[in-house]
């Protein structure tokens, strides 16, 4: 790293590592860390997508010294993942190195590492190639780690695509694939960043939403239904059955919540068949 750079800028470059090294460590005193945060915020907001693809708000929250002590409670480090404008991924880890008498961190070790190859492997393992959503492998691998203490209320939304078999039989699998892609796009457009969307079966989708009560999940369902009507055409009729289950607080049992959402979805599917 160029030694001529001022200390604040050199520290700032730690978490934009693609400008210099692919792997580095540095201890930063937290009294100077606020200046680094401000500089980082200004540079990122000015550069926009030229530097970073990861949402700025999430990165700045990760670097927020004011909440760091609270977020470090019961943990030995904090970590996040950042993607640059060229598609490369980096992990960033903050590890407390020096503490005061009250146990508050005075200095942190910042470690960054290129994890692009790991991300490529995950992409092949955990992503559905047709829709770009996470797949059932991802759900099974992450089911015990989706929800943390501060994430409640949590909602699971099951979505079952109607008319897929009929579309495949009458128009061919090319149109069936297009039907699924359109439904997946509508799902992504209707949820926020606190949600994870997955394709868990041939015509079934699952959305897990943290900080999401019954009213919020119903608004998502209404938005999806409206977009499906608007984007249907003569060949492809977009329609789906929906079922949701909400957990207001701990404990969160993934299997029980999943089964409740699945049962609600089948009730909706049965009702919609009766109306046809």
N, C-alpha and C positions, 0 to 999 in steps of 0.2 A: 504494500500500500504506500503511496507517495508520502514521504515524511514531511514534505513542505506544507501539507494541508493543515489548517487550524484544527485543534483537538476536537471541537464540536462537529466539524464536517467529517473528520476521520471516524468519529464514533457513529455519525449518521450513516456513513457508508457501510457500517457493519451489517445493517439489516437491508441494504440494497447490494448484496454481495456480487451480483453479476457484473458490477462496474469494475471490480478488482479480482479478488480471489474467490474460488468456489467453496472454500472451507476456511473458517477463521474463528478465533476466540478473542475476546477482549473484556477486561474488567472496567466497568464504568461506575463512577461515583454518582449516586443518585441526586446529589445537589446540582450537578451539571446536567442531569438527565432531562429535566424540564426544558432546558434550552434546546436539547437535541430533539425532543418531541415537537417543539414549536417549529424548528427548522424543517423537520421531516414533513410536518403538516403543510407548511408553505410550499415546499418543493413539490410534493405530490399533487397538491391542488393545482399548482401551476402547470405541471407536466402532464397531468391527466393520464390517459392511457398510454402515453409514450413510454412511461417507466414501469407501470404496474397494472395488472389486470384485477388483482384482488381488491375488493371494495375498500376504499380508504378508511371509512368509518370503523371497520372491523380491525384494521391494522393499528389505527390510533388508539382504539380501546385496549388492544393488547399492550401497547406501550404506555398506557396511562399510569403514571406513578402514584396518583392520588388514590387509585383503587387497588394498587398492586399488593399492599399488605393484606387486604381482605381476601383477594383472590389466591394468595399464597398460603392461606390457612390450611393446615393439614397436608400441604404439598411440598415437595422438595424442589420443584421447578415449574415454570409456565412455558407452554409451547404453542406455536401457531405455524401455519403453512402459508406461503406467499407465492404467487405466480407472476412472472414478469411478462412483458409485452411480446416476447418471443416464444412463450409457451413453457419456459423452464420453470420448475418448481423448486422452492427452497424451504427448509425447516428453520425456524428461529426459536431458540430456547433461552430463557432467562433463568439463571441459577443464583440465588442469594449467596454472597461470599463473606460479607461482614455485617454484623448486626449490633444494634445498640443494647442498652441494659433492659429495655422493654421487649427485646426480640424483634424489633423492626429492622428491615434490611437497609443498610447504608450503602452497599455496593452490590452490583450484580455482575455475574459473568454472562456475556452474550455469546452464544455459539450459533453459527449458521452452517448449513450443509446443503449441497445440491442433491435433491431427491427425485430428480426427473425420471430416472430409470425405474425407481420404485413406483412412481405414479403411473408409468406406462404399464407396468405389470398389473397394478390395481385396476387400471382402465379395462384391460382385457378380462380380468377375473370378475369384476364387480359391476361392469356396465353392460346394459342391453344394447347390442349393436344396432338394432332396428330403430329404437326410439331415443337412444342416448340417455335414458333414465338408468338409475341403479337397478340391479336385478335381484333375484331371490337369494343368490349367493351372498350379496351384500347384506340383505335383511337377516339372514341366518348368522352371519359373522358378527353383526353389530347389535343384535337384538337386546343383549344385556348391557349395552353401553349407550343406547340412544338417549336415555333420560337421566338428568342429574337432579340434585336436590332443588335447585332454584328454577327448574323448568316448568313447574306446574302453573296452571292446568295443562294437561297433555291430551291431545285428541288423535285418534286413528281414524282415517277415512278410507273406506274400501270403495272402489269404483269398478264396475263390471260393464264392459263395452257390449252394447246390444248389436245384433245383426252381423257379427263377424263371420259366422259360419255361412249365413245366407249370401253375404258378399263374396266370400271365397268360392262358393258353389256356383253362383250365377255370373260373376264378373271375373273371377280368377284371383289368385293369391296376391298378385301385384296390387289390386285394388284393396284387398284385405290389409296388406301392409300399409297402404296409404291411409286407410281408416284408422289404424292403430297410431300412426304417426301424428295424424291430426288431433286425435284424442289426447295424446301425450303432450303436444304443444299447448293445447287448451289448459291442461292441468298445470303445466309450468307457468303459464301466463296468469293463472288464477290464484296462485299461492305466493306467500312471501318468503323471505330468507330464513325464517325460523322453521320452515318445513322441508322435509326430505321426501321426494317422490320416487317410487319404485314400480317397476313392472314385475309382478310376482307370479304371473301365470300367463297363459296364452292370450286371454282377453281381460285379465284382472290387473288392477293397479292399486297400490297402497300409498297413502300419504300420511306421514307422521308429522304432527305439528306441535311444537312446544309453545308455551305461553298462549294457548289457544283454547278458549271455552266453547260451549255449545253454540252460542250466538255467532262467534267468529267462524266456526267451521260451517255453519249453515249459510253464511254469506258467501263462502267459497263455493259451496254446492250450487247456490243460486247463480253465481257468476259463470260457473262451468256450463250449467244448463242453458243459460242465455246464449253463450258463445257457440254451443253445439247447434242450436236452432239457427243462428245467424250464418254458420259456415256449412250447413248442409246444402247439398245441391241435388240435381236430378239423379245422379248415380250413387252418391254416398250420403246416406242419412245418418247423421251423428246423434247417437243417443246412448245413455248409460243408466245403470241402476246404482244408487248410492246408499251407503250405510256408515254411520259414524258412532264412535264410542268415546266418551270423555272421562278422564280421571282427574279429579280436583286436587288430590294430594297423595303423598306417599302412603302405602307402598304402591309402586307401579308394577303390575304383572303383565308383561307383554302378551303372553299367550291368552290370558283371560280377556284382555282388551281387544286383541285381534279377533277372537271368536265372537265377541259381542258385536263388533263392527261388521263382521262377515254375516252374522245372523240378521242384522238390521238391513244389510244390503240385499239379502235374499227375500226379505219381506217386501222391500221396495220393488225388486225384480218381479215378484209374483203379482203385485198390484198393477205394475205397468203392463204385464202380459194380459191381464184381465181387461184392460182398457183398450187394447188393440182390436 
